[in-house]
Amino acid sequence: MKFLLHQGLGYSTIHQIGNYLRRYGSGRRWIERYRGDIFMFVSDQADERILRKEFSDLLDAVNDTEPDET
């Protein structure tokens, strides 16, 4: 699952979230930066639930599906 960090927040917030995930979840996540936005990806459902519940004020879930261009 892909999450977008809210504007104005940076890597210190990402580190805080990562520490929480290591303590209470699987801790597996990766970060990407694209055109000024910071995205956090998690593959574990438990981590996804944590991000949705504990960090919804800092992150927005992003729909990864792209339109079919046929």
KOLFI-587019 format. One record per residue (C-alpha): x, y, z; residue in one letter. Coordinates in steps of 0.05 Angstrom, whole numbers. Layout:
residues N
<dolo X="X" Y="Y" Z="Z" residuo="a"/>
...
//
This chain:
residues 70
<dolo X="0" Y="0" Z="0" residuo="m"/>
<dolo X="23" Y="69" Z="-17" residuo="k"/>
<dolo X="16" Y="130" Z="29" residuo="f"/>
<dolo X="31" Y="203" Z="15" residuo="l"/>
<dolo X="62" Y="245" Z="70" residuo="l"/>
<dolo X="25" Y="311" Z="80" residuo="h"/>
<dolo X="58" Y="373" Z="53" residuo="q"/>
<dolo X="104" Y="409" Z="102" residuo="g"/>
<dolo X="126" Y="345" Z="136" residuo="l"/>
<dolo X="193" Y="313" Z="124" residuo="g"/>
<dolo X="240" Y="258" Z="139" residuo="y"/>
<dolo X="238" Y="267" Z="214" residuo="s"/>
<dolo X="164" Y="248" Z="210" residuo="t"/>
<dolo X="182" Y="188" Z="167" residuo="i"/>
<dolo X="233" Y="166" Z="219" residuo="h"/>
<dolo X="182" Y="173" Z="274" residuo="q"/>
<dolo X="133" Y="130" Z="235" residuo="i"/>
<dolo X="187" Y="79" Z="218" residuo="g"/>
<dolo X="207" Y="72" Z="291" residuo="n"/>
<dolo X="134" Y="60" Z="309" residuo="y"/>
<dolo X="128" Y="7" Z="255" residuo="l"/>
<dolo X="191" Y="-28" Z="279" residuo="r"/>
<dolo X="163" Y="-30" Z="349" residuo="r"/>
<dolo X="91" Y="-50" Z="335" residuo="y"/>
<dolo X="89" Y="-77" Z="264" residuo="g"/>
<dolo X="135" Y="-114" Z="217" residuo="s"/>
<dolo X="179" Y="-52" Z="205" residuo="g"/>
<dolo X="185" Y="-67" Z="131" residuo="r"/>
<dolo X="172" Y="-4" Z="90" residuo="r"/>
<dolo X="206" Y="38" Z="38" residuo="w"/>
<dolo X="207" Y="111" Z="21" residuo="i"/>
<dolo X="206" Y="145" Z="-47" residuo="e"/>
<dolo X="209" Y="218" Z="-65" residuo="r"/>
<dolo X="176" Y="241" Z="-129" residuo="y"/>
<dolo X="169" Y="313" Z="-152" residuo="r"/>
<dolo X="172" Y="341" Z="-81" residuo="g"/>
<dolo X="125" Y="290" Z="-52" residuo="d"/>
<dolo X="146" Y="236" Z="-2" residuo="i"/>
<dolo X="113" Y="168" Z="-6" residuo="f"/>
<dolo X="116" Y="111" Z="44" residuo="m"/>
<dolo X="102" Y="41" Z="20" residuo="f"/>
<dolo X="84" Y="-19" Z="63" residuo="v"/>
<dolo X="71" Y="-90" Z="41" residuo="s"/>
<dolo X="46" Y="-120" Z="106" residuo="d"/>
<dolo X="-28" Y="-114" Z="123" residuo="q"/>
<dolo X="-13" Y="-102" Z="197" residuo="a"/>
<dolo X="31" Y="-43" Z="178" residuo="d"/>
<dolo X="-23" Y="-16" Z="133" residuo="e"/>
<dolo X="-73" Y="-19" Z="189" residuo="r"/>
<dolo X="-24" Y="17" Z="236" residuo="i"/>
<dolo X="-13" Y="73" Z="185" residuo="l"/>
<dolo X="-88" Y="81" Z="173" residuo="r"/>
<dolo X="-104" Y="82" Z="247" residuo="k"/>
<dolo X="-46" Y="116" Z="281" residuo="e"/>
<dolo X="-20" Y="163" Z="227" residuo="f"/>
<dolo X="-81" Y="184" Z="186" residuo="s"/>
<dolo X="-68" Y="256" Z="207" residuo="d"/>
<dolo X="1" Y="252" Z="174" residuo="l"/>
<dolo X="-9" Y="206" Z="114" residuo="l"/>
<dolo X="-61" Y="197" Z="59" residuo="d"/>
<dolo X="-72" Y="129" Z="26" residuo="a"/>
<dolo X="-59" Y="133" Z="-48" residuo="v"/>
<dolo X="-94" Y="90" Z="-100" residuo="n"/>
<dolo X="-40" Y="57" Z="-142" residuo="d"/>
<dolo X="-85" Y="36" Z="-200" residuo="t"/>
<dolo X="-72" Y="72" Z="-264" residuo="e"/>
<dolo X="-124" Y="81" Z="-319" residuo="p"/>
<dolo X="-123" Y="32" Z="-376" residuo="d"/>
<dolo X="-96" Y="69" Z="-437" residuo="e"/>
<dolo X="-123" Y="22" Z="-491" residuo="t"/>
//
